[in-house]
Amino acid sequence: MLRYLISAEAQPGYRLYLVFRDGMEGVAELANHIDFDGTSASLRDFRKFAEVAVDIERDAVVWPCGTSFHAEILYGLVAERASPMP
């Protein structure tokens, strides 16, 4: 299911503030989801992490180094943080 990611803004701590077409918005924490080896190693530098862009065709966030996350995964991370704890 396409989530239609509208925007992504890098925040400190390897977080992205995301907005989806259905009105869902919030922060996805990616520190534990990025493998900082190989092609993703450059993302350790916040300036490189901040180069995030939305790829509308793929419904994903992407970085110039080739790392990407599909909107479905990101939506789940945002929804998880938005859900009240029992």
N, CA, C and O atoms as a printed pandas DataFrame, in Angstrom:
     atom_number atom_name residue_name chain_id  residue_number  x_coord  y_coord  z_coord
0              1         N          MET        A               1    0.836   -1.186    0.000
1              2        CA          MET        A               1    0.000    0.000    0.000
2              3         C          MET        A               1    0.875    1.243    0.000
3              4         O          MET        A               1    1.755    1.377    0.851
4              5         N          LEU        A               2    0.653    2.136   -0.923
5              6        CA          LEU        A               2    1.423    3.370   -0.970
6              7         C          LEU        A               2    0.947    4.335    0.111
7              8         O          LEU        A               2   -0.253    4.550    0.282
8              9         N          ARG        A               3    1.884    4.901    0.823
9             10        CA          ARG        A               3    1.570    5.847    1.899
10            11         C          ARG        A               3    1.673    7.295    1.425
11            12         O          ARG        A               3    1.199    8.205    2.105
12            13         N          TYR        A               4    2.285    7.511    0.273
13            14        CA          TYR        A               4    2.422    8.847   -0.302
14            15         C          TYR        A               4    3.085    9.825    0.667
15            16         O          TYR        A               4    2.441   10.674    1.284
16            17         N          LEU        A               5    4.346    9.667    0.762
17            18        CA          LEU        A               5    5.181   10.531    1.565
18            19         C          LEU        A               5    5.263   11.901    0.902
19            20         O          LEU        A               5    5.588   11.999   -0.282
20            21         N          ILE        A               6    4.974   12.949    1.650
21            22        CA          ILE        A               6    4.973   14.308    1.108
22            23         C          ILE        A               6    6.282   15.023    1.382
23            24         O          ILE        A               6    6.855   15.640    0.483
24            25         N          SER        A               7    6.765   14.944    2.627
25            26        CA          SER        A               7    8.003   15.651    2.949
26            27         C          SER        A               7    8.777   14.939    4.048
27            28         O          SER        A               7    8.225   14.170    4.835
28            29         N          ALA        A               8   10.077   15.223    4.073
29            30        CA          ALA        A               8   10.982   14.665    5.077
30            31         C          ALA        A               8   11.997   15.731    5.445
31            32         O          ALA        A               8   12.613   16.348    4.576
32            33         N          GLU        A               9   12.161   15.937    6.732
33            34        CA          GLU        A               9   13.125   16.928    7.223
34            35         C          GLU        A               9   14.010   16.268    8.269
35            36         O          GLU        A               9   13.518   15.702    9.245
36            37         N          ALA        A              10   15.315   16.343    8.059
37            38        CA          ALA        A              10   16.278   15.744    8.986
38            39         C          ALA        A              10   16.294   16.506   10.303
39            40         O          ALA        A              10   16.216   17.734   10.329
40            41         N          GLN        A              11   16.395   15.759   11.391
41            42        CA          GLN        A              11   16.527   16.318   12.728
42            43         C          GLN        A              11   17.693   15.625   13.420
43            44         O          GLN        A              11   18.038   14.497   13.069
44            45         N          PRO        A              12   18.305   16.290   14.403
45            46        CA          PRO        A              12   19.434   15.670   15.112
46            47         C          PRO        A              12   19.056   14.311   15.696
47            48         O          PRO        A              12   17.891   14.052   15.998
48            49         N          GLY        A              13   20.052   13.457   15.847
49            50        CA          GLY        A              13   19.835   12.136   16.425
50            51         C          GLY        A              13   19.326   11.127   15.417
51            52         O          GLY        A              13   18.688   10.142   15.789
52            53         N          TYR        A              14   19.601   11.360   14.145
53            54        CA          TYR        A              14   19.165   10.451   13.066
54            55         C          TYR        A              14   17.646   10.258   13.081
55            56         O          TYR        A              14   17.126    9.144   13.009
56            57         N          ARG        A              15   16.971   11.395   13.176
57            58        CA          ARG        A              15   15.512   11.405   13.134
58            59         C          ARG        A              15   15.057   12.143   11.883
59            60         O          ARG        A              15   15.747   13.026   11.373
60            61         N          LEU        A              16   13.872   11.757   11.399
61            62        CA          LEU        A              16   13.240   12.464   10.291
62            63         C          LEU        A              16   11.853   12.890   10.718
63            64         O          LEU        A              16   11.092   12.101   11.278
64            65         N          TYR        A              17   11.526   14.155   10.449
65            66        CA          TYR        A              17   10.153   14.612   10.624
66            67         C          TYR        A              17    9.475   14.388    9.286
67            68         O          TYR        A              17    9.897   14.937    8.269
68            69         N          LEU        A              18    8.422   13.577    9.288
69            70        CA          LEU        A              18    7.779   13.137    8.054
70            71         C          LEU        A              18    6.318   13.572    7.997
71            72         O          LEU        A              18    5.628   13.623    9.015
72            73         N          VAL        A              19    5.864   13.882    6.789
73            74        CA          VAL        A              19    4.460   14.206    6.547
74            75         C          VAL        A              19    3.967   13.305    5.426
75            76         O          VAL        A              19    4.596   13.188    4.374
76            77         N          PHE        A              20    2.810   12.661    5.681
77            78        CA          PHE        A              20    2.189   11.761    4.718
78            79         C          PHE        A              20    0.878   12.370    4.210
79            80         O          PHE        A              20    0.267   13.201    4.881
80            81         N          ARG        A              21    0.468   11.954    3.045
81            82        CA          ARG        A              21   -0.711   12.519    2.400
82            83         C          ARG        A              21   -1.996   12.321    3.208
83            84         O          ARG        A              21   -2.908   13.144    3.122
84            85         N          ASP        A              22   -2.080   11.255    3.980
85            86        CA          ASP        A              22   -3.306   10.993    4.741
86            87         C          ASP        A              22   -3.415   11.815    6.026
87            88         O          ASP        A              22   -4.358   11.643    6.798
88            89         N          GLY        A              23   -2.449   12.707    6.251
89            90        CA          GLY        A              23   -2.478   13.559    7.436
90            91         C          GLY        A              23   -1.563   13.095    8.554
91            92         O          GLY        A              23   -1.289   13.856    9.481
92            93         N          MET        A              24   -1.088   11.863    8.484
93            94        CA          MET        A              24   -0.140   11.373    9.493
94            95         C          MET        A              24    1.143   12.177    9.379
95            96         O          MET        A              24    1.646   12.407    8.279
96            97         N          GLU        A              25    1.664   12.599   10.509
97            98        CA          GLU        A              25    2.961   13.267   10.538
98            99         C          GLU        A              25    3.602   13.024   11.886
99           100         O          GLU        A              25    2.921   12.791   12.885
100          101         N          GLY        A              26    4.920   13.083   11.900
101          102        CA          GLY        A              26    5.641   12.871   13.136
102          103         C          GLY        A              26    7.074   12.475   12.874
103          104         O          GLY        A              26    7.563   12.553   11.747
104          105         N          VAL        A              27    7.737   12.053   13.922
105          106        CA          VAL        A              27    9.164   11.758   13.877
106          107         C          VAL        A              27    9.412   10.253   13.809
107          108         O          VAL        A              27    8.816    9.470   14.548
108          109         N          ALA        A              28   10.302    9.877   12.910
109          110        CA          ALA        A              28   10.779    8.491   12.827
110          111         C          ALA        A              28   12.230    8.496   13.278
111          112         O          ALA        A              28   13.053    9.230   12.732
112          113         N          GLU        A              29   12.546    7.674   14.279
113          114        CA          GLU        A              29   13.912    7.552   14.761
114          115         C          GLU        A              29   14.594    6.444   13.966
115          116         O          GLU        A              29   14.162    5.291   13.989
116          117         N          LEU        A              30   15.664    6.806   13.263
117          118        CA          LEU        A              30   16.315    5.847   12.371
118          119         C          LEU        A              30   17.665    5.341   12.860
119          120         O          LEU        A              30   18.271    4.496   12.201
120          121         N          ALA        A              31   18.150    5.827   13.986
121          122        CA          ALA        A              31   19.488    5.448   14.466
122          123         C          ALA        A              31   19.681    3.939   14.536
123          124         O          ALA        A              31   20.764    3.447   14.219
124          125         N          ASN        A              32   18.667    3.203   14.940
125          126        CA          ASN        A              32   18.776    1.746   15.063
126          127         C          ASN        A              32   18.419    1.020   13.779
127          128         O          ASN        A              32   18.446   -0.210   13.738
128          129         N          HIS        A              33   18.086    1.761   12.730
129          130        CA          HIS        A              33   17.661    1.150   11.469
130          131         C          HIS        A              33   18.632    1.399   10.312
131          132         O          HIS        A              33   18.468    0.847    9.224
132          133         N          ILE        A              34   19.638    2.233   10.558
133          134        CA          ILE        A              34   20.632    2.519    9.527
134          135         C          ILE        A              34   21.888    1.710    9.818
135          136         O          ILE        A              34   22.416    1.749   10.930
136          137         N          ASP        A              35   22.357    0.988    8.830
137          138        CA          ASP        A              35   23.623    0.277    8.940
138          139         C          ASP        A              35   24.701    1.268    8.520
139          140         O          ASP        A              35   24.830    1.577    7.336
140          141         N          PHE        A              36   25.467    1.762    9.467
141          142        CA          PHE        A              36   26.444    2.805    9.191
142          143         C          PHE        A              36   27.753    2.279    8.608
143          144         O          PHE        A              36   28.812    2.870    8.820
144          145         N          ASP        A              37   27.682    1.186    7.885
145          146        CA          ASP        A              37   28.833    0.633    7.179
146          147         C          ASP        A              37   28.611    0.796    5.688
147          148         O          ASP        A              37   27.512    1.144    5.256
148          149         N          GLY        A              38   29.622    0.553    4.917
149          150        CA          GLY        A              38   29.495    0.570    3.460
150          151         C          GLY        A              38   28.970    1.887    2.929
151          152         O          GLY        A              38   29.451    2.956    3.303
152          153         N          THR        A              39   27.976    1.803    2.049
153          154        CA          THR        A              39   27.468    3.012    1.397
154          155         C          THR        A              39   26.783    3.966    2.367
155          156         O          THR        A              39   26.703    5.162    2.090
156          157         N          SER        A              40   26.289    3.470    3.492
157          158        CA          SER        A              40   25.598    4.327    4.465
158          159         C          SER        A              40   26.541    4.988    5.467
159          160         O          SER        A              40   26.096    5.783    6.295
160          161         N          ALA        A              41   27.827    4.676    5.407
161          162        CA          ALA        A              41   28.783    5.221    6.368
162          163         C          ALA        A              41   28.797    6.741    6.385
163          164         O          ALA        A              41   28.998    7.346    7.438
164          165         N          SER        A              42   28.586    7.361    5.236
165          166        CA          SER        A              42   28.625    8.828    5.166
166          167         C          SER        A              42   27.500    9.477    5.971
167          168         O          SER        A              42   27.592   10.654    6.319
168          169         N          LEU        A              43   26.440    8.725    6.270
169          170        CA          LEU        A              43   25.304    9.299    7.001
170          171         C          LEU        A              43   25.612    9.563    8.468
171          172         O          LEU        A              43   24.815   10.195    9.161
172          173         N          ARG        A              44   26.751    9.090    8.950
173          174        CA          ARG        A              44   27.179    9.433   10.317
174          175         C          ARG        A              44   27.338   10.947   10.460
175          176         O          ARG        A              44   27.126   11.503   11.538
176          177         N          ASP        A              45   27.709   11.598    9.373
177          178        CA          ASP        A              45   27.865   13.055    9.342
178          179         C          ASP        A              45   26.471   13.664    9.157
179          180         O          ASP        A              45   25.812   13.404    8.150
180          181         N          PHE        A              46   26.020   14.474   10.123
181          182        CA          PHE        A              46   24.667   15.031   10.046
182          183         C          PHE        A              46   24.447   15.833    8.771
183          184         O          PHE        A              46   23.337   15.869    8.239
184          185         N          ARG        A              47   25.492   16.472    8.285
185          186        CA          ARG        A              47   25.325   17.236    7.033
186          187         C          ARG        A              47   24.929   16.318    5.886
187          188         O          ARG        A              47   24.133   16.701    5.028
188          189         N          LYS        A              48   25.474   15.120    5.865
189          190        CA          LYS        A              48   25.106   14.137    4.835
190          191         C          LYS        A              48   23.711   13.570    5.113
191          192         O          LYS        A              48   22.920   13.383    4.187
192          193         N          PHE        A              49   23.410   13.298    6.383
193          194        CA          PHE        A              49   22.089   12.797    6.753
194          195         C          PHE        A              49   21.011   13.813    6.352
195          196         O          PHE        A              49   19.917   13.437    5.931
196          197         N          ALA        A              50   21.335   15.093    6.487
197          198        CA          ALA        A              50   20.383   16.164    6.157
198          199         C          ALA        A              50   20.126   16.301    4.655
199          200         O          ALA        A              50   19.247   17.063    4.251
200          201         N          GLU        A              51   20.872   15.581    3.831
201          202        CA          GLU        A              51   20.656   15.608    2.379
202          203         C          GLU        A              51   19.496   14.701    1.957
203          204         O          GLU        A              51   19.334   14.414    0.771
204          205         N          VAL        A              52   18.704   14.257    2.908
205          206        CA          VAL        A              52   17.563   13.383    2.626
206          207         C          VAL        A              52   16.601   14.063    1.654
207          208         O          VAL        A              52   16.426   15.281    1.680
208          209         N          ALA        A              53   15.987   13.257    0.801
209          210        CA          ALA        A              53   15.005   13.760   -0.162
210          211         C          ALA        A              53   13.877   12.739   -0.279
211          212         O          ALA        A              53   14.053   11.560    0.029
212          213         N          VAL        A              54   12.726   13.210   -0.726
213          214        CA          VAL        A              54   11.597   12.316   -0.979
214          215         C          VAL        A              54   11.615   11.925   -2.449
215          216         O          VAL        A              54   11.660   12.783   -3.330
216          217         N          ASP        A              55   11.578   10.627   -2.704
217          218        CA          ASP        A              55   11.467   10.107   -4.069
218          219         C          ASP        A              55   10.002    9.721   -4.267
219          220         O          ASP        A              55    9.566    8.657   -3.825
220          221         N          ILE        A              56    9.258   10.583   -4.925
221          222        CA          ILE        A              56    7.816   10.378   -5.102
222          223         C          ILE        A              56    7.527    9.109   -5.898
223          224         O          ILE        A              56    6.571    8.393   -5.598
224          225         N          GLU        A              57    8.336    8.828   -6.897
225          226        CA          GLU        A              57    8.130    7.636   -7.732
226          227         C          GLU        A              57    8.206    6.352   -6.914
227          228         O          GLU        A              57    7.442    5.414   -7.147
228          229         N          ARG        A              58    9.124    6.313   -5.960
229          230        CA          ARG        A              58    9.327    5.107   -5.140
230          231         C          ARG        A              58    8.581    5.164   -3.817
231          232         O          ARG        A              58    8.539    4.171   -3.091
232          233         N          ASP        A              59    7.983    6.323   -3.487
233          234        CA          ASP        A              59    7.328    6.536   -2.198
234          235         C          ASP        A              59    8.305    6.170   -1.082
235          236         O          ASP        A              59    8.035    5.317   -0.237
236          237         N          ALA        A              60    9.459    6.858   -1.115
237          238        CA          ALA        A              60   10.543    6.551   -0.184
238          239         C          ALA        A              60   11.361    7.805    0.094
239          240         O          ALA        A              60   11.302    8.782   -0.652
240          241         N          VAL        A              61   12.133    7.759    1.190
241          242        CA          VAL        A              61   13.156    8.772    1.398
242          243         C          VAL        A              61   14.460    8.182    0.895
243          244         O          VAL        A              61   14.702    6.982    1.022
244          245         N          VAL        A              62   15.298    9.033    0.325
245          246        CA          VAL        A              62   16.559    8.582   -0.260
246          247         C          VAL        A              62   17.671    9.570    0.083
247          248         O          VAL        A              62   17.425   10.745    0.357
248          249         N          TRP        A              63   18.880    9.065    0.058
249          250        CA          TRP        A              63   20.070    9.887    0.243
250          251         C          TRP        A              63   20.976    9.691   -0.966
251          252         O          TRP        A              63   20.908    8.651   -1.621
252          253         N          PRO        A              64   21.820   10.668   -1.273
253          254        CA          PRO        A              64   22.729   10.545   -2.415
254          255         C          PRO        A              64   23.630    9.311   -2.356
255          256         O          PRO        A              64   24.066    8.820   -3.397
256          257         N          CYS        A              65   23.916    8.801   -1.155
257          258        CA          CYS        A              65   24.783    7.624   -1.029
258          259         C          CYS        A              65   24.086    6.335   -1.473
259          260         O          CYS        A              65   24.733    5.298   -1.617
260          261         N          GLY        A              66   22.767    6.398   -1.690
261          262        CA          GLY        A              66   22.027    5.226   -2.137
262          263         C          GLY        A              66   21.141    4.596   -1.075
263          264         O          GLY        A              66   20.325    3.732   -1.395
264          265         N          THR        A              67   21.280    5.000    0.165
265          266        CA          THR        A              67   20.431    4.481    1.237
266          267         C          THR        A              67   19.010    4.993    1.047
267          268         O          THR        A              67   18.800    6.140    0.652
268          269         N          SER        A              68   18.037    4.130    1.332
269          270        CA          SER        A              68   16.639    4.552    1.213
270          271         C          SER        A              68   15.775    3.789    2.210
271          272         O          SER        A              68   16.141    2.710    2.678
272          273         N          PHE        A              69   14.625    4.372    2.522
273          274        CA          PHE        A              69   13.615    3.733    3.359
274          275         C          PHE        A              69   12.271    3.944    2.699
275          276         O          PHE        A              69   11.911    5.072    2.361
276          277         N          HIS        A              70   11.525    2.864    2.514
277          278        CA          HIS        A              70   10.201    2.944    1.910
278          279         C          HIS        A              70    9.229    3.579    2.909
279          280         O          HIS        A              70    9.354    3.393    4.120
280          281         N          ALA        A              71    8.271    4.321    2.387
281          282        CA          ALA        A              71    7.301    5.032    3.217
282          283         C          ALA        A              71    6.522    4.109    4.148
283          284         O          ALA        A              71    6.156    4.516    5.251
284          285         N          GLU        A              72    6.267    2.891    3.727
285          286        CA          GLU        A              72    5.509    1.950    4.569
286          287         C          GLU        A              72    6.231    1.696    5.886
287          288         O          GLU        A              72    5.607    1.648    6.946
288          289         N          ILE        A              73    7.545    1.536    5.813
289          290        CA          ILE        A              73    8.352    1.329    7.025
290          291         C          ILE        A              73    8.337    2.583    7.884
291          292         O          ILE        A              73    8.145    2.512    9.098
292          293         N          LEU        A              74    8.541    3.728    7.252
293          294        CA          LEU        A              74    8.573    4.991    7.985
294          295         C          LEU        A              74    7.229    5.292    8.638
295          296         O          LEU        A              74    7.177    5.779    9.767
296          297         N          TYR        A              75    6.152    5.004    7.931
297          298        CA          TYR        A              75    4.811    5.228    8.468
298          299         C          TYR        A              75    4.626    4.424    9.760
299          300         O          TYR        A              75    4.084    4.923   10.746
300          301         N          GLY        A              76    5.084    3.186    9.733
301          302        CA          GLY        A              76    4.994    2.351   10.925
302          303         C          GLY        A              76    5.781    2.920   12.093
303          304         O          GLY        A              76    5.318    2.879   13.233
304          305         N          LEU        A              77    6.968    3.450   11.820
305          306        CA          LEU        A              77    7.786    4.043   12.882
306          307         C          LEU        A              77    7.121    5.276   13.468
307          308         O          LEU        A              77    7.150    5.480   14.682
308          309         N          VAL        A              78    6.516    6.105   12.611
309          310        CA          VAL        A              78    5.827    7.306   13.096
310          311         C          VAL        A              78    4.586    6.905   13.907
311          312         O          VAL        A              78    4.339    7.448   14.985
312          313         N          ALA        A              79    3.822    5.965   13.386
313          314        CA          ALA        A              79    2.598    5.512   14.063
314          315         C          ALA        A              79    2.929    4.891   15.429
315          316         O          ALA        A              79    2.193    5.077   16.398
316          317         N          GLU        A              80    4.029    4.161   15.490
317          318        CA          GLU        A              80    4.459    3.524   16.735
318          319         C          GLU        A              80    4.720    4.574   17.816
319          320         O          GLU        A              80    4.343    4.388   18.973
320          321         N          ARG        A              81    5.365    5.673   17.435
321          322        CA          ARG        A              81    5.656    6.749   18.393
322          323         C          ARG        A              81    4.397    7.509   18.779
323          324         O          ARG        A              81    4.308    8.036   19.888
324          325         N          ALA        A              82    3.419    7.574   17.875
325          326        CA          ALA        A              82    2.193    8.325   18.115
326          327         C          ALA        A              82    1.214    7.554   19.005
327          328         O          ALA        A              82    0.337    8.151   19.628
328          329         N          SER        A              83    1.364    6.234   19.064
329          330        CA          SER        A              83    0.449    5.411   19.851
330          331         C          SER        A              83    0.724    5.588   21.329
331          332         O          SER        A              83    1.881    5.560   21.751
332          333         N          PRO        A              84   -0.323    5.771   22.128
333          334        CA          PRO        A              84   -0.120    5.895   23.580
334          335         C          PRO        A              84    0.371    4.580   24.183
335          336         O          PRO        A              84   -0.037    3.498   23.762
336          337         N          MET        A              85    1.229    4.692   25.145
337          338        CA          MET        A              85    1.750    3.514   25.828
338          339         C          MET        A              85    0.691    2.989   26.798
339          340         O          MET        A              85    0.006    3.780   27.447
340          341         N          PRO        A              86    0.547    1.662   26.907
341          342        CA          PRO        A              86   -0.470    1.097   27.826
342          343         C          PRO        A              86   -0.087    1.294   29.278
343          344         O          PRO        A              86   -0.825    0.882   30.173
